[in-house]
Amino acid sequence: MSIQAKLCTFLLVFMGMVSVVTAQQYWPMVNANPQRTSWASDEDQLHPPLENTGFLCNINHGYQTLSLLGNQLISSWQGEPNYFISLDTETGDSLWQFEIINSRGSNSFCAAQNDSLAFLGGQYGEGLYAVDKSTGLLKWLKPINISMFTRHPILDDDRLYIVGDSLYCLDINDGSVIWSYYYTRQTSPAIDENFCYLCTDDKIIKFEKYTGVQIWEKSFTDVDKRGIVIDDSNIYTADQDSVIAVDKTSGELVWYYDTNGCSFTASYQGFIAITDELLCFTVWEDADTLGNIYTLGKSDGSYKWHHTFEEGKGASTPTIANGVVYITLYANTDLYGFDINTGEMLLNETGYYRYQPIVANNKLYVLGTYISVFENKDITAVSENPKAPATFKLLQNYPNPFNPITRIEFELLEKSHTEINIFNVSGQHVTTLTNETLAPGAYVQEWNAKDCSSGIYFCELITNSTKETNKTYQVIKMLLQK
């Protein structure tokens, strides 16, 4: 087993007596359902309040994307080189890891998967990889002479669409090119029953998806690298600082919503989610450098509600499930959930969370230093679950904010080997404050951060009871202000 494989522990998923619902085919929304609506339309059970019921192990580099089909989860791992990690969410077993040769840095590439294959890529590297989903063994490699960063593949039966050094339509069985269109910028296409749609520098282009024949192209001011979402009638994207709807048949503008100078900096990764009636989009930063979330009427672009976050920018691609829209905020790393009809905040989970969450199998999966799993609080009571963190309590540090000393209090109900680790906002290990076996009781641990710079830090408490072989985790967020 590789060193990297040994770093990963079981995914702690608390199943109880809950039946598992098969995830929508070609999950997740961000890249794999062809329309890329970011709407888990079949999920009707998950609803706040939620509880965090499991984690993956901590590593110095973070996870960045999730793809989940059935019980198989595939996550990208940034580093040198980039990796993909596959796990069985039902058993917690690590199935395989796959290295992207010669890759490095951030790995914002969302794997696509079907019943037998997974399609992977990294920043730099050698191209697009198809691997056996059961074993992680390479089936074929399509050399694409450009980084796969944020160029998400779109699966459509036995074809795959991806932008590399061109927009390619590939045969998934051997990687051969069915057709291509020269275009090299960071973006991902969208697919419906008969057509393929692509945002270029200043155009939206519609292709016949089987042949690549161009149906029309329409000029706009700036739709470069914009995330694109489609439904039966329209294409939804951004033109400069406006969200727009474009008729799929004619290519004509249907409506636009002016955001008054808000930025969609990360919009090539996606910033729009839709339902039958509503369109939800996130703003990376407004004029005050704050993140926002907006909801509009999808048919006419009419304003419904919005929320401006009190601190932080970088709102992620939204995910909608069962009337709730979930997002993370890059700068303050919290997880939020809003009632999509009213804008009421239903969830505000403090912790280290980033990138787009996904909903499947009645669970919310969220990335960060860990891959976290949230479930309804009433699915399985904590007291009934032997793996739940009921044997300890980590309290919020005091003072918080602090400069430079803070007190961290925790309680143990059983004799346990106990670790307290500090990580910075990038997920890098800063220091270990405690690493020993402790008797039951209340404890206070002081941290002097005199050598650290101002910013957000995370305190992780790990316990391993002498009665159990399962580790349990809890994390709090701390703010150092010098």
N, C-alpha and C positions, 0 to 999 in steps of 0.2 A: 504494500500500500504506500502511496506517495506521501511525502511530508504534508502536502496540502490536504490530502484526504484525511490524515490524522487530526488535522485542526478542526474538523467539523464534527459536531456531536449530533445526537438525535434531535429531530424536530419534535418538540413536546406538544402534541395535539391531544386535547382531552375529548375523547369521543363519547364517553358515557353510553347512553342508550339511543343516541341520536342517529337516525338513518342518514346516509350520505346521498346527496343528489348529484348526479353526474353534471359536470360543468358544461357550459355551452361549447359546442364544437369549435375548434380553432380559437381557443381562448389564448391570450387576453384581449380586451377590447382595443388596447392601444395599437396593436398591429395585426391581429390575426382574424377577427371577424372582418370580412372584406370591406364593410362600410365604415369601420373604425369609429363607431358611434360612442364608445366608452360607456355604453349602457348595458348593464346586466339585466336584460328585460325579463328573464325567467326566474330571477332571484326574488322571492316574496316572503322570506322569513327573517332575514337579518335586519335588526333595527335597534338603534341605541335605546337604553344604555347598554354598552358593551364592556367586556372585560378581556384583558390581554391574557391568553391562556397558554402561550408557548413562545419559545425563541429558538433560533439557531445560535451556534457558538459565536463568540466575538472574535474578529480578526482585525488586523490593523488597517486593512483596506475594506471599503464598504461594498455591499451589494448594491446594484443599480437598476436592474430590471427584473420583472417576474413574468413567467409564462406558465400557465397552469391548465392542463387538460386531464380531466378525470382526477386521479390522485397523484399524477406525476408533475412535480414542480421543477422548472428549470430557471436558474437565476444567473445573471452575469456577475462577474467578480472583477473589480478593477485592480490593476497592478501591473507588474512586469514579469511575466506576460499576463494578458487577460485570460481568465478562466470562465468556464460555465460549470455549474454544479447542479446535479440532478438529485432530487429527493423524492421518496415516497411519503406523502403527507399522512397516510393512514398508519404506517408503521414507524415513521421517523427514520427509516434506513437511508443512508447515502448510497445512491445507485451507481453513479460514475462522476468523474470530472474530465473535462476536455480542455486542453491547452490550445490557445490561438497562437501559433508559432510567430515569433518576431513582433508580437503586439506589445503595447505598453500604454500606460495612462488610464484615463477614464474609459469605462466600457459601457456606454449607453447604447447598447444594441439589444433589442428585445427578441429573444428566440421565438421562432414560429415552430409549431409542432402539429403533426397529425397522429394517426394511430401507430405509425411505425417509424417515422423519421422526425428528427429535430434539425433545424437549420440555424447555424450559428455564424457569428462574425465578430470582429474586434476592431479596436482602433489601430490602424496600420494592419499588420498581419498580411496574409497572402490572398484573402478573398472570402468567398462564401463557402461554408462547410456544410455538408449534409452528413449526419451521423445516425447510426442505428439507435433508436430511442431506448431500447432495452439495455444495450451494452455500452453505448457511447463510442463505438468503433466507427471509424471514418468509412463512409460509403463513396463519396465523391467530393472533389474540390473544384469550384469554379473560380479561376483566377480573375480578380477584379482589381485593377491597378489603382486603387484608391482606398482610403480608410472607410471602414463600415460604420463609423461613429454616427449614431442617430439615423441610420438608413435602414429602417425596419422592413423586413420582408413580409409580403402579403400572400398568404396561401389561398389558392382557389382550385379545388379538386386536384388534378395532376399537374397544375402549373403554379409557378411562384413568380411574383413581380417584385422587383427591387431596383433601386437606383444606386449605381456604382459609378463607373466611368461612362455609363449609359443607363437609360431605363431599360431593363431586361425583362422579358417574359421567358422563363426557363422551364424545361421539362424536369419535374422533381425526381424522375427515375434515374437520370444520368447527368443532369446539369446542363444539357445541351440548350443552345439558344433557339427559341421558337421565333422571336422577333426582337428588335431593339430599336431604341430611339436615342440619339446622342444627346446626353444631358448629364452634367457632372456635379451639380450642387447638392447640398445636404437637404434631403426631403424624402418623403415616402408617398407612394401613390395610394389611390383608393379604387376599389373594384365593385361593380354591381353585376347584375345578371349578364349583361352583354358588353359593358364598356369599362375602360380604364381611364382614370382622371389624374392629371398631374399639374401641380403649380410650379411654374418656372419663374424666371426673374420678373417678368412683367406680363405673363400670360397664364391663362388656364387652358389646358389642352385636353381634348376628349379623343380617345382612340377606340377603335374596335378591338376588344381585348383578345380575340383569338388570332387576329392577323396583324395588328399594329397599324392598320389603316387609320389615318387621321380624319376624324369626323368634322371637327371645328377647332379653332383656337380664337380666344378672345383676349384682347389687350386690357390690362389694368395698370395702375400706377406702380404698384409694388406688391406682388404676392410672393416674393422670393422667400424660399425656405419656410413657407407657412404650413402649419398643420392643416389637414384637409379632412372633412367629414361629409358624408353624403347620406341622403335618404331617398325615398322614391321620387321626389320632385326636384330637390335642390342640392347644390354644393355649398358648403359653409367653410369659410376661411377668413383671413384678414387681408385687407388692403391698406398699407401704411398703418394708421392708428384706428382703423374702423373694422368692425366685424361685418362681413357681407354674406348675403345669400344670392346665389347665381342659379338660374334655371338650367337644369341638366340638358334639356332638349335643345334650347336655343342658345345658351351661353349668355343670355342677357341678365343684367342686374335686376334682382327682385326687390331687395331692400338693403340698407346699410345702417349700422348703429355706430355713431361717432363716439369714441372713448375719450376725446379731448386730450390727446397727446400721450395716453398710456402706452406702455411698452410691452410688446410680445417677444421679448428677447429670446426666450427658449421655445418659441412656437413651432419650430421644426420638429420638436418632440411631441407636439400636440397641446392644445389649450382649450378645445371645445368638446363638450359632451351634449348629446341630444336625447330626448325622449320623443314620443309621438306629438306632444304639444309644446315642449319647452326646449330652449337652448341655454346651456350654462357654459360660461367661459371664464377663464382666469386671466388676470393681469399680472405680469411679472413685477412691474412697479409703475406707480402713478407719478404725478409731479412732485409728490412728497416722498418719493422712493419707498412707498408702501405697497404691499400686495393687495389685490382686490379679487372678489368673485362676484360675477353678475349673472342674473337670469333674465332671459327675454322670452317673449312669445315667439315661437319658431315660425309661424306663418307670416308675421309682419314685422318682426324685430322690435315689438313694443316692450318697453321697460317694465319689469316685474319687481325686482328688488336687487340690492347689492350689499356687500359687506366689505368694509375697509379694515384691514388688520391693524391693530394698535402698534405693533412693532414687526419689522421684518418685511422682506420682499421675497419674490421668487415662488409664487403660488404654482403648484404642479398642475399637470393635466387632471381635470376632475374625473371622478368615476361615480356613476349613478346606479343605485340599486334600491328597490323597494321604497321609492320616494325620498331617498336621502342621497345627497351629493357629498362625496368624501374627497378631501384634498389634504396635502401636506404643504408646509411653507418652508422653503429652502433655508431662509435666514434664521428663523427661530425654532425650526425643526419640530414643531408640534403637529398633531393630527387633528383635523377638524371634520365635523359632519353637520350639514345643514338640511333642514326641511326644504325640499326643492320648490314647494309651492309658496311657502311663507317667508323663507329666509331665517327662520328660527334656528339658532345654534343648538344642536342636539348633542354634540360630542366635542370636547376639547381635551385631548389626551396629551399631557406633557411628556416629552421623551425625545429620543433621537430618531426622527422619522423624516424620510425624504423620498422624492420621486413619486410616481403614480401608484396608488394602492389599487388592488383588484379585489373583486368579490366573486366567490365561487363556493359551491358546496356549503352554503349557509355560513360562510366565514369571510372575514376581511383580512387580507394579507397585505402587510405594509413593510416597506424596506427601511433600512437604517444600518446601524452597526450590527443589529440582528435582523433576521426576517421574523417579524412579529405576527402572531395569529390572534385575531379578535373574534369573539363569539357573543351571542346574546347572553346576558347575565343569568337569565332564567333557564338556560339549556341544561346546565349541570351545576349544581350548587358546589361552591368551593369545598365545603366541609365533606362532600361526598366523593371528592376526587383526590386520590392518594398522591397525585403528582402536583397538585396545586400548591402555591407557596403559602401554606397556612401555618408553617412552623417558624416563621420569622416575620419581622416588620422593619422596614427601612423608613425612617421619618425624614421629612424635609429638613435640609441643613439650616442652621441658624448662626449668624444672620445670613440673609440671602436677599439682595446682593451683599457681597462681603469684600473686604480689603484689609490684609490679604489672608486673614485667618477665619476659618469657619468650623463649626462643630457639627459632626455627623452622628446622629443617634440611631441605634438599632436595637432590636430585641430578638432574642432567641428563645424558643420554647423547648428545644431539644439540644442536646450536645451535638455540635456540628463542626465540621471543618469549614472555616469561614474565610472568604476573600473579600476585600474592599479595594476596588480598582477605580482609578480616575482616568477618563478619556477626554480628549478635546473634541471640538465640534466636527472635526474631520474623521473622528473615530480612531485616532492614534492614541496609544497607551501613554499616559503621562507618568503615573506612579502607582505603586501598590501600597496601601496603608496598612492592611492586615492580611496575613496569610498563615493562619494557625487554627488549631482545634480549640473551641471555646465551650464552656459550660453554659447551661441555660441561664438567662438573665438579661438585664438591660446594660447597654454599653454606650460609651461616648468616644468617638474618634475625632481628633483634631487634625485639620489639614491646613498647613501654612503654604500658601501659593505665592510666596514672595518672588520666586524665580519664573513665574508664569505671566504671560501677557493677559490683558483684559479680554473677556469674552465668555462664551458659554462653555461649561464643562459638564460632564456627566459622571455621577458616582454610581457604580455598579456593586451591588451586594450579591455574592454567590455563596450559597450554603450547600453542604453535602452532609445530610444527617447520617449519623453512625447507624441508624436503623434502615436507611434507604440507599440505593445505589444511584438514585436520580438526583441530579443537581437542580436547584431552583434559583431563579434570578429575580432581581428587582432593580430598577434604575430610577434615579431622580436627576433633575436638571438643576444646575447651579450657575450663578452669574457672578463673575469676578469683575469688579469695577475699580480700577486704580486711578 
